[in-house]
Amino acid sequence: MARESLITQEGLDRLRDELNQLTTVKRREVAARIKEAREFGDIMENSEYDDAKNEQALLEQRIAQLEERLRRATVVDEKQLNTDMVGVGVRVHVKDQKTDKSVKYKIVGSAEANPSENKLSNESPVGKALMGKKRGETVSVPVPRGPARKLKITKIEAK
């Protein structure tokens, strides 16, 4: 049984847009490539046909993955966000106690996590350590090498 996945409204909209793009535009493009490749003759030795069929398989796999994510998605009501403690949907400001660097993370569900945009999953090591903590608390996050990182929560905001 698939587990429920928390997601923000923004993340849900992005998943729906991608699914719509893939099921309408991209499916037609791949179908046209397959049709065109078939016209080249014998499909047994036709690399264009093989490439188009492989692309179609990858496309259908991604569509199925998105549909499953949408089925499991539970939207976090951003109007109900509690800024007293870290939870999915909030933006949390932390200060690394060793380097003195400050960083802002948005805590999101695993479906929309993107570390390069500072969107951390509530299931990631840092996200998990921050969940449920309050402003002023210091959390310890294990790292693969060396001592654990100590992060102090300096601010929690809804947007």
N, C-alpha and C positions, 0 to 999 in steps of 0.2 A: 504494500500500500504506500502510495506517494505521500510525503509529508507536506504540510502547508508551508508556503513561502511568503514571508512578509515583503511588501513592495510599496514604494511611494506612488502617488498618482502619476507623477512625472515619469517614473520608471515604467509603469503600466502603459501609459500612452506611447512611450518609445517602443515597447515590445509590440503593441498593436500596430503601430506604423510600419515597423519592420516586417511583421507578418503580412500585412496588407500589400506591401511592396513586392514581397517574394511570391505571394499567391496570385497576384494580378500581372504585374509587369514581367518579373523574372521568369515565371513559368512559361509565359507566351514566348519569350526570347529563346528559352531552351528548346521548347517544342519546335520553333521555327528552325533552329540549328539542326535538330534531329531530322526534320523533314528534308532540309537542304542536303544533309549528308547522305540520306537514303537515295537521293537522286543521282549521286555519284556512281551508283551501281552496287556491286557485290558488297554487302555489309560485313562479310566475314573478314575481309582484309582492308577495311575502311577505317583509318585512324581518326578521321573527323567524326565519324559516327560513334566510335568508342569514346572519344573525348566528350562528346555531347551527352552520351548516356551516363558517363561518370559524373558530369556536372549535374545532370538531372537527379542522380542518386544523392549527391551531396545536398542539393537544394531541398529535396523531399525530407532528408534527415533533419536539416535545420528547421524546416516548417514544422515537423513533428515535435521537435524540441521546444520551439516557441509555443506551440499549442499546449503542450504539457505544462510549461511554466505558467501560462495564462490560466489554465484549469486550477493549478495549485495556489495561485496568487490570492493573498489577502491584503487588501489595500489599507495602509496606515492612514487614519483620518488625521490630517495635519492640523485641523482645528482643535483636536483633542490632545495635542502634544503637551507633555508635561516637561517643563524646562527645569524642574527641581532635580531631575536625575537623567542620566544618559539612557536613551532608548532609540528604537528605530525611527528615523525621520528627523532627528535633531542634528544640529551642527554643534560639535564640541571642540573647544579650543584647549589644546594641551601644551604644556611646556616640558621639554625633555630636561630632567634634572641634571644630567651629566653635561650636555652640550649647550644648555640654556636656549635652545632653539624652540620657537613657538610654531605650532602647526594647527590648522583647522581641518577637522574631518567631518564628513557627513556620514552618519551611521545609516546604512541601508540594508535591505535584505540581500541574500546571496545572488539573486537573479540580476541585480543591477550594480553589483560591486565593480569598482574600477579604481584601483589604487593610484593610477596615474592622474586621476581627477580628484584624489583624496576622498573617494567614496569607499568607505570600508564596510565590509559585511559584518553583521552582528555575530557571525559565526567564525570570523577570522580571529587570530590570537589577540590582536590589539582591540578589535571590536568587542570580543567576548570579555576581555579584561575591563573595558570601560562600561559595559552594560550595567545599569542599576546603580552606578556610582554618582556621587554628588559633587558640586563645585567645591574646590579646595582639597578634595581627596587626591591621594597619590596612589597610582596603580603600578604594579610590577608586571612587565610583559617579558616572558621568556624569549630569548633569541637563540638561533642555532649555535653561534659561537660567542663565548664571553659571558659576562654577567648580564642579568636581566636588565632591560631598560626600565627606568622609573619615569613615569609620566604624571605630571600634576595637572588636574583639570582646573583651568582658569575661568572658563565661561561655557555655558550651555544655552543655545538659542534655538528658536523654532525655525528660522529661515536663514 
